[in-house]
């Protein structure tokens, strides 16, 4: 039953991506594209827009997938998309603190209402907006179904023992963090699990930091899978997120002692806060460090994807 739910969730997820891309194409006009290009040409503004959008949507994956859809539809250039993706990573660190943005209405109701409006306003401009809401709802519903499918795993004693085991080695911790988030489909959930385990002295904060770095790489899986339903440009945007998260994680993997010293200094008596601060610190510093090289990341993603295509042809 859980396997069926997971597969259906994945199908809805991919359908939402495809639907969203076609919705964006319906919005394309030279004037609208010019406004987007002008706004996103400012890297700092783009980073903050990524933070705000993710804080509202409560999912960095959803934000990045929207960006992938925009790039796919030629409404946003790959170079202007990179800072937004960076901002999305920061936005996901404050999600749990933004209670005011919680969705109190079930996503199924939003999907039903938007589908009804889509039918009613079939021949009007509002039809495109309804279609866009439907696509985003399908993405969230798909992610939720996949997350529900692996819910039994989150309460498994074996799962907790696995986390405790990998925390004994930095490389194992990093690799385990990637696997953890790839399975549970949520960085926020992964951080929460670490907070519980650290507060219960199952895992030390110092040992948890490499896991956090790995989780930030594992969260790219949603975007990579979603990009399969897009064109070459959309796939390049997804690859940028992988490059950014992986580059930042590998850099800070050698600086975990400094991160640990900083978070314990900021919150000496609050272990749960130390975990949250480590997550925030990594994403903020990664963005500050790599933002000046955002165009280089875009160029590398283009070359890597082109080389991959050539390799697969052989």
C-alpha positions in Angstrom: 0.0 0.0 0.0 2.8 2.4 0.9 4.7 1.5 -2.3 1.5 2.3 -4.4 1.1 5.6 -2.6 4.7 6.5 -3.2 4.5 5.6 -7.0 1.2 7.6 -7.4 2.8 10.5 -5.5 5.8 10.5 -7.8 3.5 10.4 -10.9 1.4 13.4 -9.6 4.6 15.2 -8.8 5.9 14.8 -12.4 2.4 15.7 -13.8 2.5 18.9 -11.7 5.9 19.8 -13.1 4.7 19.3 -16.7 1.5 21.2 -16.1 3.4 24.1 -14.4 5.8 24.4 -17.4 2.9 24.7 -19.8 1.2 27.2 -17.5 4.3 29.5 -17.6 4.4 29.3 -21.4 0.8 30.7 -21.4 2.1 33.7 -19.4 5.0 34.5 -21.7 5.1 37.9 -23.3 8.0 40.1 -24.2 6.9 42.7 -21.6 6.4 40.2 -18.8 9.7 38.4 -19.6 11.5 41.8 -19.6 10.2 42.6 -16.1 11.3 39.2 -14.8 14.8 39.6 -16.4 15.1 43.2 -15.0 14.2 42.1 -11.4 16.3 38.9 -11.3 19.4 40.7 -12.8 20.0 42.0 -9.3 21.6 39.0 -7.5 20.9 40.2 -4.0 17.2 40.8 -4.8 17.0 37.4 -6.4 18.5 35.8 -3.2 15.9 37.5 -1.1 13.1 36.6 -3.4 14.2 32.9 -3.0 14.2 33.3 0.7 10.7 34.9 0.8 9.1 32.4 -1.7 10.5 29.4 0.2 9.3 30.8 3.6 5.8 31.1 2.2 5.7 27.7 0.3 7.6 26.0 3.2 9.6 24.0 0.7 12.9 24.7 -1.0 12.1 21.9 -3.4 8.9 23.6 -4.5 10.7 26.9 -5.0 13.5 25.4 -7.0 11.0 23.4 -9.1 9.1 26.6 -9.9 12.5 28.2 -11.0 13.2 25.1 -13.1 9.7 25.6 -14.7 10.5 29.2 -15.4 13.8 28.4 -17.0 12.2 25.6 -19.0 9.6 28.1 -20.3 12.3 30.6 -21.3 10.8 33.2 -18.8 14.0 33.2 -16.7 17.6 32.9 -17.8 19.7 30.2 -16.2 22.2 32.8 -14.9 19.4 34.8 -13.2 17.9 31.6 -11.7 21.0 30.7 -9.7 20.7 33.3 -6.9 17.0 32.5 -6.4 18.0 28.8 -5.9 20.6 29.9 -3.4 18.0 32.0 -1.5 15.6 29.0 -1.5 18.2 27.1 0.6 18.3 29.9 3.2 14.5 30.1 3.2 14.1 26.5 4.1 16.1 27.1 7.3 13.5 29.5 8.7 10.4 27.6 7.6 9.6 26.1 11.0 9.7 29.5 12.6 7.2 31.1 10.2 4.0 29.8 11.8 2.0 32.6 10.3 2.6 31.1 6.8 1.3 27.6 7.7 -1.2 26.1 5.3 -4.4 25.6 7.3 -6.4 24.6 4.2 -5.7 21.0 3.0 -4.0 20.9 -0.4 -6.8 18.7 -1.8 -9.3 21.6 -1.2 -7.0 24.1 -3.0 -6.7 21.6 -5.9 -10.5 21.1 -6.1 -11.2 24.8 -6.0 -8.5 25.7 -8.6 -9.7 22.9 -10.9 -13.3 24.2 -10.6 -12.1 27.8 -11.5 -10.1 26.3 -14.4 -13.3 24.9 -15.9 -15.4 28.0 -15.2 -12.9 30.5 -16.6 -11.8 28.2 -19.5 -11.6 31.0 -22.1 -10.3 33.8 -19.9 -6.8 34.9 -18.7 -7.7 33.7 -15.2 -7.6 30.2 -16.7 -3.8 30.3 -16.8 -3.6 31.3 -13.1 -6.0 28.5 -12.2 -3.8 26.1 -14.2 -0.7 27.3 -12.4 -2.3 26.8 -9.0 -3.4 23.3 -10.0 0.2 22.5 -11.0 1.7 23.7 -7.7 -1.0 21.8 -5.8 -0.2 18.6 -7.7 3.5 19.1 -6.8 2.7 19.5 -3.1 0.2 16.6 -3.2 2.7 14.4 -4.9 5.5 15.3 -2.4 3.1 14.7 0.5 2.1 11.3 -0.8 5.7 10.2 -1.2 6.5 11.5 2.3 3.4 9.6 3.7 4.6 6.5 2.0 7.8 6.4 4.0 6.2 7.6 7.3 6.7 4.2 9.0 10.4 4.5 8.5 10.6 7.7 10.5 9.5 6.0 13.7 11.6 2.9 13.1 14.1 1.9 15.8 16.3 0.5 13.1 16.3 3.9 11.4 17.4 5.7 14.6 20.1 3.1 15.1 21.3 3.7 11.6 21.6 7.5 12.3 23.5 6.7 15.5 25.9 4.4 13.6 26.8 6.8 10.8 27.4 9.6 13.2 30.6 8.0 14.3 32.4 8.9 11.1 32.4 12.2 9.2 32.3 10.7 5.7 29.7 8.2 6.8 27.7 11.0 8.4 27.8 13.1 5.2 26.8 10.2 3.0 24.1 9.1 5.4 22.7 12.7 5.4 22.4 12.5 1.7 20.6 9.2 1.9 18.4 10.3 4.8 16.9 13.3 3.0 16.6 11.4 -0.3 14.4 8.9 1.5 12.3 11.2 3.7 12.0 13.9 1.0 12.4 16.8 3.5 15.3 18.6 4.9 13.1 20.1 7.6 12.0 16.7 8.8 15.6 15.5 8.7 16.7 18.4 10.9 13.8 17.8 13.3 14.9 14.1 13.6 18.5 15.3 14.4 17.2 17.8 17.0 15.3 15.0 18.8 18.2 12.6 18.7 20.7 15.3 19.8 18.4 16.4 22.6 18.2 12.8 23.7 22.0 12.4 23.6 21.8 9.7 20.9 23.9 11.9 18.5 26.2 14.8 19.5 25.8 18.2 17.8 29.3 17.9 16.5 28.5 14.6 14.8 25.2 15.9 13.5 26.8 18.7 11.5 28.2 16.5 8.6 24.7 14.8 8.5 23.2 18.3 8.0 25.6 19.0 5.2 24.7 15.8 3.5 21.0 16.5 3.9 21.4 19.7 1.9 22.8 17.6 -0.9 20.1 14.9 -0.6 17.3 17.5 -0.9 18.3 18.0 -4.6 16.8 14.7 -5.5 13.2 16.1 -5.8 14.5 18.8 -8.2 16.5 16.3 -10.3 13.5 14.0 -10.7 11.2 17.0 -11.5 13.6 18.2 -14.1 13.2 15.0 -16.1 9.8 16.4 -17.3 11.5 19.6 -18.6 13.8 20.5 -21.5 17.5 21.0 -21.5 17.4 24.4 -19.8 15.2 23.1 -17.0 17.7 20.2 -16.4 20.6 22.7 -16.3 18.8 24.7 -13.6 18.3 21.5 -11.5 22.0 20.7 -12.0 22.9 24.1 -10.7 21.2 23.3 -7.3 23.2 20.1 -7.1 26.5 21.9 -7.9 25.8 24.7 -5.4 24.7 22.4 -2.5 27.5 19.9 -3.2 30.2 22.6 -3.5 29.1 24.3 -0.2 28.9 21.0 1.6 32.3 19.8 0.6 33.9 23.1 1.6 32.3 23.2 5.0 32.8 19.5 5.6 36.4 20.5 6.4 35.2 23.3 8.7 32.7 21.4 10.9 34.8 22.2 14.0 34.4 25.9 13.4 30.7 25.6 12.8 30.3 23.6 16.0 32.3 26.2 18.0 30.1 29.0 16.5 26.7 27.4 17.3 27.7 26.3 20.8 28.8 29.9 21.4 25.5 31.3 20.1 23.3 28.9 22.0 25.4 27.2 24.8 22.4 25.7 26.6 20.0 24.8 23.8 21.0 21.7 21.8 18.0 21.9 19.5 18.8 25.5 18.6 22.4 24.5 17.9 21.3 22.1 15.3 19.0 24.7 13.7 21.7 27.3 13.8 24.2 24.9 12.1 21.7 24.4 9.3 21.2 28.2 8.9 24.8 29.1 9.2 25.8 26.6 6.5 23.3 27.9 4.0 23.9 31.6 4.7 27.7 31.2 4.5 27.5 29.0 1.3 25.4 31.7 -0.4 27.7 34.5 0.6 30.7 32.5 -0.5 29.4 31.2 -3.8 27.1 34.0 -4.9 29.9 35.9 -6.7 30.5 32.7 -8.7 26.9 32.1 -9.7 27.5 32.6 -13.4 30.4 30.1 -13.2 28.1 27.5 -11.6 25.6 28.1 -14.5 28.4 27.6 -17.1 29.6 24.4 -15.4 26.1 23.0 -15.4 25.8 23.6 -19.1 29.1 21.9 -19.9 28.3 18.9 -17.6 24.9 18.3 -19.1 26.3 18.6 -22.6 29.0 16.1 -21.8 26.5 13.8 -20.2 24.3 13.9 -23.3 27.3 13.1 -25.5 28.4 10.3 -23.2 24.9 8.7 -23.2 24.8 8.8 -27.0 27.7 6.4 -27.1 
